[in-house]
Amino acid sequence: MEYRLESPVSEHEVRRLRIGDVVYLNGRIIGIRDATQRRIFDEGVDPPVSLENYIVLHTAPNAKKEGGRWKKICIGTTTSTRMERYSPLLIERYGVRGIIGKGGLLKGSLDAMKRFGAVYLSIVGGAAALETTQIEEIEEVYWEDLFPECLWVFRVRDFGPLIVSMDSHGNSIYEKVTSNARAKLAEILQGFA
C-alpha cells in the first residue's frame, strides 16, 4: 500500500502501516542525531520542542545561517543502528511515532514500536539531493551549539518514498532478510558436507 501522511501523525495512522508499505510525508518532521540524543538522555535535558506524534529524521544537515535564517545546502540521512540505545526511549518517553533512517534498528526499538505505536521508515542511501528538494524550509533550529547535530524542525512536502521497514505489529524487514540469509547459508554449507 502507499500512504500520504501529514506529520504530526496519530497512533491510529501509524498502526495501519505494515512492512513493505510506501509512505510520503507532508508537514513537519524533526531532525536529530547522536549529540542531540546524548543531550536529551545522557544529560537529562528535555527537548525544547514537543516530539509527541512526530516523525524524526536521523540527520546532521549541511546548512548555513544567513540573515538569522537557516538555509539548506544538503540534507541527507545517516545510519540509525548506532542510535539504538536512544530510540526505544524516544518512542516511550516522548511519543515519537516514526524514525526515518538507513540500516534499521534492533529488537529494543521494535519492541517499543509494537508497544507504543511507531514505525521505522527506510530511505534509500545516497538520496540526499532528493531529500533536500523535498524539505521546503528549515523552520526552527534548537541547540545550535551542537551544530550540525542540532535539533531541527523541517517542513516537508512529498518526502519519500519511505519504506516501512519495521512496524507496530512486531515485523521487521531486517529480521526477515537476516533469517532468510541464515537459512540460505545453511543450505549452501550443507552442499559442502
C-alpha positions in Angstrom: 0.0 0.0 0.0 1.0 3.6 -0.5 0.2 6.3 2.1 0.5 10.0 2.2 0.6 11.2 5.7 0.5 14.6 7.3 3.0 14.9 10.2 2.4 15.0 13.1 0.7 11.6 12.8 -1.6 9.7 15.1 -1.0 6.3 16.7 -4.0 5.1 14.7 -2.4 6.1 11.4 0.9 4.5 12.3 -0.7 1.2 13.4 -2.3 0.9 9.9 1.1 0.7 8.3 2.8 -2.6 7.5 6.3 -3.5 6.5 6.7 -3.0 2.7 4.2 -0.1 2.6 5.4 3.1 0.9 5.0 6.4 2.7 5.3 10.0 1.6 5.2 12.7 4.3 3.9 16.3 4.4 4.1 18.7 7.3 6.8 18.9 9.9 9.5 16.3 10.8 12.2 16.7 13.4 15.9 16.2 12.6 18.0 14.6 15.3 21.4 12.9 15.6 23.7 11.3 18.2 24.6 14.6 20.0 21.0 15.7 20.2 20.0 12.4 21.9 23.0 12.4 24.2 21.9 15.8 25.5 18.3 14.5 26.0 19.1 11.2 27.6 22.6 11.3 29.0 22.5 14.9 30.2 18.7 14.8 31.1 17.7 17.9 29.1 14.2 17.7 27.8 13.8 18.7 24.1 12.9 22.4 23.6 10.0 21.4 21.3 7.5 18.6 21.6 8.3 15.4 19.8 4.9 13.8 20.5 3.3 12.3 17.4 6.2 13.5 15.2 8.5 11.5 12.9 12.2 12.1 13.4 14.9 12.0 10.8 18.4 10.8 11.6 20.4 13.6 10.1 23.2 16.2 10.6 22.4 18.6 7.8 24.8 20.8 5.8 23.1 24.2 6.2 24.2 27.8 6.8 22.8 30.7 8.6 22.1 33.8 6.6 20.3 36.9 8.0 19.1 35.0 11.0 17.5 32.1 9.0 18.9 28.7 8.2 19.3 27.8 4.6 19.6 24.2 3.4 22.6 23.1 1.4 22.3 19.3 1.6 20.2 17.3 4.0 20.8 13.6 4.0 20.1 10.7 6.3 22.5 8.8 8.4 22.7 5.2 9.6 20.4 4.5 12.6 21.8 1.4 14.3 24.3 3.3 16.4 21.4 5.3 17.9 19.6 2.1 19.1 20.0 2.8 22.8 18.0 6.1 22.4 15.3 5.0 20.0 13.1 3.0 22.4 13.2 5.9 24.8 12.2 8.4 22.1 9.2 6.3 21.4 8.2 5.6 25.0 9.0 8.8 26.8 8.5 11.4 24.1 5.7 9.8 21.9 7.7 9.7 18.7 5.6 7.9 16.0 8.3 7.2 13.5 12.0 7.2 12.8 13.5 7.8 9.3 17.0 6.4 8.7 19.2 3.9 7.0 20.1 0.4 8.1 17.3 -0.2 10.6 17.2 -0.6 14.3 17.3 -3.5 16.7 14.9 -5.6 18.9 14.6 -3.0 21.7 13.3 -0.4 19.2 11.0 -3.0 17.5 9.5 -3.9 20.9 8.9 -0.2 21.7 7.3 0.3 18.3 4.9 -2.6 19.0 4.1 -1.4 22.5 3.6 2.3 21.9 2.7 2.5 18.2 5.6 3.6 16.0 7.4 2.6 12.8 10.8 2.7 11.2 10.9 4.2 7.7 13.9 3.5 5.5 15.1 5.9 2.9 17.5 4.9 0.1 21.1 5.7 0.8 22.6 8.4 -1.4 19.3 10.2 -1.8 20.4 13.4 0.0 19.9 15.5 -3.1 16.3 14.4 -3.5 15.6 14.7 0.3 17.0 18.3 0.2 14.5 19.3 -2.6 11.6 17.7 -0.6 12.4 19.8 2.5 10.7 23.1 1.8 12.1 25.0 4.8 14.1 24.8 7.9 11.6 26.3 10.3 13.4 26.1 13.6 16.8 25.1 14.9 17.4 24.4 18.6 20.7 23.7 20.4 22.9 25.4 17.8 25.9 24.7 19.9 25.7 21.1 18.7 25.9 22.1 15.0 25.4 20.2 12.8 23.7 17.8 15.2 21.2 20.4 16.4 17.5 19.6 16.8 16.0 20.7 13.5 12.4 21.3 12.6 11.8 20.8 8.8 8.7 21.5 6.8 8.5 18.8 4.1 6.4 18.1 1.0 6.1 14.6 -0.6 9.1 13.5 1.5 9.9 10.0 0.3 9.5 7.4 -0.9 10.0 5.9 2.5 9.6 2.1 3.1 8.0 0.9 6.3 10.8 -1.5 7.4 9.8 -2.0 11.0 6.1 -1.8 12.0 4.0 -1.5 15.2 3.0 -5.2 14.8 6.4 -6.5 15.6 7.5 -7.1 12.0 10.9 -6.2 10.6 12.2 -6.4 7.1 15.7 -6.6 8.6 14.9 -9.7 10.7 13.3 -11.3 7.7 16.3 -10.7 5.5 18.7 -12.0 8.2 16.5 -15.1 8.8 16.4 -15.8 5.0 20.2 -15.3 4.7 20.9 -17.7 7.6 18.6 -20.4 6.0 20.3 -19.9 2.6 23.7 -20.1 4.2 22.9 -23.3 6.0 21.6 -24.7 2.7 24.8 -23.7 0.9 27.0 -25.2 3.7 25.2 -28.5 3.5 26.4 -28.8 -0.1 30.0 -28.8 1.2 29.4 -31.5 3.8 
